[in-house]
Amino acid sequence: MHYFGEKMHKTKVFLHKSENTLERDSDIIRIYVGICNKVVSLLLHFVLTFFIVY
Protein backbone atom coordinates (compact mmCIF):
# COMPACT_ATOMS: atom_id res chain seq x y z
CA MET A 1 0.00 0.00 0.00
CA HIS A 2 2.84 2.38 0.90
CA TYR A 3 4.60 1.56 -2.39
CA PHE A 4 1.43 2.34 -4.35
CA GLY A 5 1.02 5.68 -2.54
CA GLU A 6 4.63 6.61 -3.33
CA LYS A 7 4.09 5.78 -7.00
CA MET A 8 0.96 7.94 -7.10
CA HIS A 9 2.85 10.84 -5.50
CA LYS A 10 5.66 10.56 -8.06
CA THR A 11 3.14 10.52 -10.90
CA LYS A 12 1.42 13.61 -9.47
CA VAL A 13 4.76 15.45 -9.16
CA PHE A 14 5.68 14.43 -12.72
CA LEU A 15 2.33 15.65 -14.07
CA HIS A 16 2.67 18.93 -12.18
CA LYS A 17 6.19 19.44 -13.56
CA SER A 18 5.14 18.70 -17.14
CA GLU A 19 2.19 21.12 -16.77
CA ASN A 20 4.60 23.85 -15.66
CA THR A 21 6.91 23.13 -18.59
CA LEU A 22 3.97 23.27 -21.00
CA GLU A 23 2.95 26.64 -19.59
CA ARG A 24 6.50 27.96 -19.90
CA ASP A 25 6.77 26.61 -23.47
CA SER A 26 3.51 28.27 -24.51
CA ASP A 27 4.76 31.57 -23.05
CA ILE A 28 7.99 31.26 -25.07
CA ILE A 29 5.99 30.40 -28.21
CA ARG A 30 3.71 33.40 -27.62
CA ILE A 31 6.72 35.74 -27.26
CA TYR A 32 8.36 34.18 -30.34
CA VAL A 33 5.20 34.62 -32.42
CA GLY A 34 4.91 38.24 -31.25
CA ILE A 35 8.50 38.97 -32.31
CA CYS A 36 7.94 37.25 -35.68
CA ASN A 37 4.81 39.34 -36.28
CA LYS A 38 6.69 42.55 -35.47
CA VAL A 39 9.58 41.62 -37.77
CA VAL A 40 7.23 40.69 -40.62
CA SER A 41 5.23 43.92 -40.30
CA LEU A 42 8.47 45.95 -40.19
CA LEU A 43 9.75 44.18 -43.31
CA LEU A 44 6.46 44.75 -45.13
CA HIS A 45 6.48 48.42 -44.13
CA PHE A 46 10.10 48.78 -45.31
CA VAL A 47 9.44 47.04 -48.64
CA LEU A 48 6.29 49.10 -49.31
CA THR A 49 8.10 52.35 -48.48
CA PHE A 50 11.02 51.27 -50.67
CA PHE A 51 8.72 50.60 -53.64
CA ILE A 52 6.79 53.85 -53.17
CA VAL A 53 10.01 55.91 -52.96
CA TYR A 54 11.67 54.31 -56.02
Biopython code that builds the backbone (N, CA, C, O; Angstrom):
import numpy as np
from Bio.PDB.StructureBuilder import StructureBuilder

atoms = [
    (1, "MET", "N", (0.836, -1.202, 0.000)),
    (1, "MET", "CA", (0.000, 0.000, 0.000)),
    (1, "MET", "C", (0.873, 1.254, 0.000)),
    (1, "MET", "O", (0.600, 2.216, -0.718)),
    (2, "HIS", "N", (1.936, 1.226, 0.826)),
    (2, "HIS", "CA", (2.845, 2.376, 0.904)),
    (2, "HIS", "C", (3.512, 2.600, -0.453)),
    (2, "HIS", "O", (3.648, 3.731, -0.917)),
    (3, "TYR", "N", (3.927, 1.488, -1.079)),
    (3, "TYR", "CA", (4.599, 1.565, -2.388)),
    (3, "TYR", "C", (3.681, 2.219, -3.418)),
    (3, "TYR", "O", (4.108, 3.070, -4.198)),
    (4, "PHE", "N", (2.411, 1.807, -3.406)),
    (4, "PHE", "CA", (1.429, 2.345, -4.351)),
    (4, "PHE", "C", (1.256, 3.849, -4.135)),
    (4, "PHE", "O", (1.203, 4.616, -5.096)),
    (5, "GLY", "N", (1.170, 4.263, -2.875)),
    (5, "GLY", "CA", (1.021, 5.683, -2.544)),
    (5, "GLY", "C", (2.206, 6.488, -3.046)),
    (5, "GLY", "O", (2.040, 7.591, -3.568)),
    (6, "GLU", "N", (3.408, 5.935, -2.888)),
    (6, "GLU", "CA", (4.626, 6.610, -3.335)),
    (6, "GLU", "C", (4.599, 6.790, -4.849)),
    (6, "GLU", "O", (4.943, 7.849, -5.373)),
    (7, "LYS", "N", (4.178, 5.721, -5.542)),
    (7, "LYS", "CA", (4.092, 5.776, -7.003)),
    (7, "LYS", "C", (3.116, 6.867, -7.447)),
    (7, "LYS", "O", (3.399, 7.630, -8.371)),
    (8, "MET", "N", (1.970, 6.929, -6.778)),
    (8, "MET", "CA", (0.957, 7.940, -7.099)),
    (8, "MET", "C", (1.531, 9.339, -6.910)),
    (8, "MET", "O", (1.321, 10.224, -7.740)),
    (9, "HIS", "N", (2.261, 9.529, -5.803)),
    (9, "HIS", "CA", (2.848, 10.839, -5.504)),
    (9, "HIS", "C", (3.828, 11.226, -6.600)),
    (9, "HIS", "O", (3.816, 12.360, -7.077)),
    (10, "LYS", "N", (4.681, 10.277, -7.001)),
    (10, "LYS", "CA", (5.662, 10.555, -8.056)),
    (10, "LYS", "C", (4.963, 10.940, -9.353)),
    (10, "LYS", "O", (5.386, 11.867, -10.044)),
    (11, "THR", "N", (3.891, 10.222, -9.680)),
    (11, "THR", "CA", (3.137, 10.519, -10.900)),
    (11, "THR", "C", (2.560, 11.923, -10.831)),
    (11, "THR", "O", (2.613, 12.675, -11.804)),
    (12, "LYS", "N", (1.999, 12.276, -9.648)),
    (12, "LYS", "CA", (1.419, 13.610, -9.472)),
    (12, "LYS", "C", (2.485, 14.679, -9.665)),
    (12, "LYS", "O", (2.257, 15.667, -10.363)),
    (13, "VAL", "N", (3.655, 14.485, -9.046)),
    (13, "VAL", "CA", (4.758, 15.447, -9.161)),
    (13, "VAL", "C", (5.171, 15.575, -10.618)),
    (13, "VAL", "O", (5.386, 16.680, -11.116)),
    (14, "PHE", "N", (5.280, 14.431, -11.303)),
    (14, "PHE", "CA", (5.676, 14.430, -12.717)),
    (14, "PHE", "C", (4.667, 15.208, -13.554)),
    (14, "PHE", "O", (5.049, 16.027, -14.391)),
    (15, "LEU", "N", (3.378, 14.953, -13.328)),
    (15, "LEU", "CA", (2.327, 15.649, -14.074)),
    (15, "LEU", "C", (2.386, 17.144, -13.812)),
    (15, "LEU", "O", (2.244, 17.950, -14.732)),
    (16, "HIS", "N", (2.597, 17.513, -12.547)),
    (16, "HIS", "CA", (2.672, 18.930, -12.179)),
    (16, "HIS", "C", (3.848, 19.588, -12.891)),
    (16, "HIS", "O", (3.724, 20.694, -13.417)),
    (17, "LYS", "N", (4.994, 18.898, -12.905)),
    (17, "LYS", "CA", (6.191, 19.438, -13.565)),
    (17, "LYS", "C", (5.946, 19.623, -15.055)),
    (17, "LYS", "O", (6.282, 20.664, -15.619)),
    (18, "SER", "N", (5.360, 18.614, -15.694)),
    (18, "SER", "CA", (5.136, 18.704, -17.142)),
    (18, "SER", "C", (4.132, 19.814, -17.457)),
    (18, "SER", "O", (4.248, 20.474, -18.490)),
    (19, "GLU", "N", (3.145, 20.024, -16.574)),
    (19, "GLU", "CA", (2.189, 21.117, -16.773)),
    (19, "GLU", "C", (2.914, 22.453, -16.751)),
    (19, "GLU", "O", (2.668, 23.319, -17.591)),
    (20, "ASN", "N", (3.822, 22.616, -15.771)),
    (20, "ASN", "CA", (4.598, 23.854, -15.664)),
    (20, "ASN", "C", (5.438, 24.076, -16.911)),
    (20, "ASN", "O", (5.513, 25.192, -17.425)),
    (21, "THR", "N", (6.078, 23.003, -17.401)),
    (21, "THR", "CA", (6.914, 23.127, -18.593)),
    (21, "THR", "C", (6.064, 23.522, -19.787)),
    (21, "THR", "O", (6.475, 24.348, -20.602)),
    (22, "LEU", "N", (4.879, 22.932, -19.892)),
    (22, "LEU", "CA", (3.975, 23.270, -20.995)),
    (22, "LEU", "C", (3.606, 24.739, -20.947)),
    (22, "LEU", "O", (3.596, 25.421, -21.972)),
    (23, "GLU", "N", (3.298, 25.228, -19.738)),
    (23, "GLU", "CA", (2.947, 26.642, -19.588)),
    (23, "GLU", "C", (4.110, 27.516, -20.019)),
    (23, "GLU", "O", (3.922, 28.490, -20.747)),
    (24, "ARG", "N", (5.320, 27.171, -19.569)),
    (24, "ARG", "CA", (6.501, 27.959, -19.902)),
    (24, "ARG", "C", (6.729, 27.927, -21.415)),
    (24, "ARG", "O", (7.033, 28.955, -22.022)),
    (25, "ASP", "N", (6.584, 26.752, -22.019)),
    (25, "ASP", "CA", (6.769, 26.610, -23.468)),
    (25, "ASP", "C", (5.780, 27.478, -24.232)),
    (25, "ASP", "O", (6.152, 28.137, -25.202)),
    (26, "SER", "N", (4.521, 27.482, -23.798)),
    (26, "SER", "CA", (3.509, 28.271, -24.512)),
    (26, "SER", "C", (3.812, 29.760, -24.389)),
    (26, "SER", "O", (3.566, 30.528, -25.318)),
    (27, "ASP", "N", (4.356, 30.170, -23.218)),
    (27, "ASP", "CA", (4.764, 31.572, -23.054)),
    (27, "ASP", "C", (5.861, 31.913, -24.043)),
    (27, "ASP", "O", (5.806, 32.949, -24.704)),
    (28, "ILE", "N", (6.868, 31.035, -24.148)),
    (28, "ILE", "CA", (7.987, 31.257, -25.069)),
    (28, "ILE", "C", (7.467, 31.336, -26.498)),
    (28, "ILE", "O", (7.874, 32.208, -27.265)),
    (29, "ILE", "N", (6.561, 30.418, -26.854)),
    (29, "ILE", "CA", (5.992, 30.400, -28.208)),
    (29, "ILE", "C", (5.236, 31.695, -28.481)),
    (29, "ILE", "O", (5.328, 32.262, -29.570)),
    (30, "ARG", "N", (4.475, 32.167, -27.463)),
    (30, "ARG", "CA", (3.707, 33.404, -27.623)),
    (30, "ARG", "C", (4.644, 34.580, -27.871)),
    (30, "ARG", "O", (4.390, 35.407, -28.747)),
    (31, "ILE", "N", (5.737, 34.656, -27.092)),
    (31, "ILE", "CA", (6.722, 35.737, -27.255)),
    (31, "ILE", "C", (7.349, 35.646, -28.646)),
    (31, "ILE", "O", (7.491, 36.652, -29.341)),
    (32, "TYR", "N", (7.725, 34.414, -29.044)),
    (32, "TYR", "CA", (8.364, 34.183, -30.339)),
    (32, "TYR", "C", (7.451, 34.622, -31.480)),
    (32, "TYR", "O", (7.891, 35.280, -32.423)),
    (33, "VAL", "N", (6.171, 34.250, -31.383)),
    (33, "VAL", "CA", (5.196, 34.622, -32.416)),
    (33, "VAL", "C", (5.044, 36.136, -32.477)),
    (33, "VAL", "O", (4.951, 36.713, -33.560)),
    (34, "GLY", "N", (5.019, 36.779, -31.306)),
    (34, "GLY", "CA", (4.915, 38.236, -31.251)),
    (34, "GLY", "C", (6.079, 38.907, -31.949)),
    (34, "GLY", "O", (5.893, 39.848, -32.719)),
    (35, "ILE", "N", (7.300, 38.414, -31.675)),
    (35, "ILE", "CA", (8.504, 38.968, -32.306)),
    (35, "ILE", "C", (8.436, 38.763, -33.816)),
    (35, "ILE", "O", (8.729, 39.679, -34.586)),
    (36, "CYS", "N", (8.048, 37.555, -34.240)),
    (36, "CYS", "CA", (7.937, 37.250, -35.675)),
    (36, "CYS", "C", (6.955, 38.202, -36.347)),
    (36, "CYS", "O", (7.236, 38.723, -37.427)),
    (37, "ASN", "N", (5.811, 38.431, -35.720)),
    (37, "ASN", "CA", (4.807, 39.339, -36.284)),
    (37, "ASN", "C", (5.369, 40.742, -36.439)),
    (37, "ASN", "O", (5.155, 41.393, -37.462)),
    (38, "LYS", "N", (6.098, 41.212, -35.413)),
    (38, "LYS", "CA", (6.690, 42.554, -35.474)),
    (38, "LYS", "C", (7.688, 42.642, -36.615)),
    (38, "LYS", "O", (7.673, 43.602, -37.386)),
    (39, "VAL", "N", (8.560, 41.636, -36.725)),
    (39, "VAL", "CA", (9.585, 41.621, -37.772)),
    (39, "VAL", "C", (8.934, 41.628, -39.149)),
    (39, "VAL", "O", (9.342, 42.380, -40.034)),
    (40, "VAL", "N", (7.916, 40.781, -39.325)),
    (40, "VAL", "CA", (7.231, 40.688, -40.619)),
    (40, "VAL", "C", (6.574, 42.014, -40.981)),
    (40, "VAL", "O", (6.672, 42.465, -42.123)),
    (41, "SER", "N", (5.901, 42.644, -40.008)),
    (41, "SER", "CA", (5.232, 43.918, -40.303)),
    (41, "SER", "C", (6.259, 45.003, -40.617)),
    (41, "SER", "O", (6.027, 45.844, -41.486)),
    (42, "LEU", "N", (7.399, 44.990, -39.911)),
    (42, "LEU", "CA", (8.472, 45.952, -40.193)),
    (42, "LEU", "C", (9.005, 45.750, -41.608)),
    (42, "LEU", "O", (9.198, 46.712, -42.352)),
    (43, "LEU", "N", (9.241, 44.485, -41.971)),
    (43, "LEU", "CA", (9.753, 44.176, -43.311)),
    (43, "LEU", "C", (8.763, 44.632, -44.379)),
    (43, "LEU", "O", (9.154, 45.244, -45.373)),
    (44, "LEU", "N", (7.489, 44.334, -44.175)),
    (44, "LEU", "CA", (6.458, 44.745, -45.131)),
    (44, "LEU", "C", (6.436, 46.262, -45.269)),
    (44, "LEU", "O", (6.378, 46.790, -46.380)),
    (45, "HIS", "N", (6.483, 46.958, -44.140)),
    (45, "HIS", "CA", (6.483, 48.421, -44.126)),
    (45, "HIS", "C", (7.685, 48.948, -44.917)),
    (45, "HIS", "O", (7.554, 49.850, -45.744)),
    (46, "PHE", "N", (8.862, 48.363, -44.644)),
    (46, "PHE", "CA", (10.097, 48.778, -45.312)),
    (46, "PHE", "C", (10.003, 48.567, -46.821)),
    (46, "PHE", "O", (10.337, 49.455, -47.607)),
    (47, "VAL", "N", (9.542, 47.379, -47.213)),
    (47, "VAL", "CA", (9.435, 47.037, -48.637)),
    (47, "VAL", "C", (8.451, 47.969, -49.341)),
    (47, "VAL", "O", (8.736, 48.462, -50.432)),
    (48, "LEU", "N", (7.298, 48.213, -48.723)),
    (48, "LEU", "CA", (6.290, 49.099, -49.315)),
    (48, "LEU", "C", (6.840, 50.511, -49.470)),
    (48, "LEU", "O", (6.667, 51.140, -50.513)),
    (49, "THR", "N", (7.506, 51.007, -48.425)),
    (49, "THR", "CA", (8.097, 52.351, -48.479)),
    (49, "THR", "C", (9.141, 52.403, -49.581)),
    (49, "THR", "O", (9.210, 53.371, -50.339)),
    (50, "PHE", "N", (9.957, 51.352, -49.664)),
    (50, "PHE", "CA", (11.018, 51.266, -50.668)),
    (50, "PHE", "C", (10.423, 51.358, -52.075)),
    (50, "PHE", "O", (10.927, 52.092, -52.924)),
    (51, "PHE", "N", (9.338, 50.601, -52.310)),
    (51, "PHE", "CA", (8.717, 50.597, -53.641)),
    (51, "PHE", "C", (8.058, 51.933, -53.959)),
    (51, "PHE", "O", (8.090, 52.389, -55.102)),
    (52, "ILE", "N", (7.459, 52.562, -52.945)),
    (52, "ILE", "CA", (6.794, 53.849, -53.169)),
    (52, "ILE", "C", (7.830, 54.923, -53.493)),
    (52, "ILE", "O", (7.614, 55.758, -54.371)),
    (53, "VAL", "N", (8.967, 54.895, -52.771)),
    (53, "VAL", "CA", (10.011, 55.912, -52.961)),
    (53, "VAL", "C", (10.671, 55.763, -54.333)),
    (53, "VAL", "O", (10.956, 56.757, -55.000)),
    (54, "TYR", "N", (10.918, 54.488, -54.759)),
    (54, "TYR", "CA", (11.669, 54.307, -56.019)),
    (54, "TYR", "C", (10.819, 54.014, -57.228)),
    (54, "TYR", "O", (11.346, 53.847, -58.328)),
]
sb = StructureBuilder()
sb.init_structure("model")
sb.init_model(0)
sb.init_chain("A")
sb.init_seg("    ")
for serial, (resi, resn, name, xyz) in enumerate(atoms, 1):
    if name == "N":
        sb.init_residue(resn, " ", resi, " ")
    sb.init_atom(name, np.array(xyz, "f"), 0.0, 1.0, " ", f" {name:<3s}", serial, name[0])
structure = sb.get_structure()
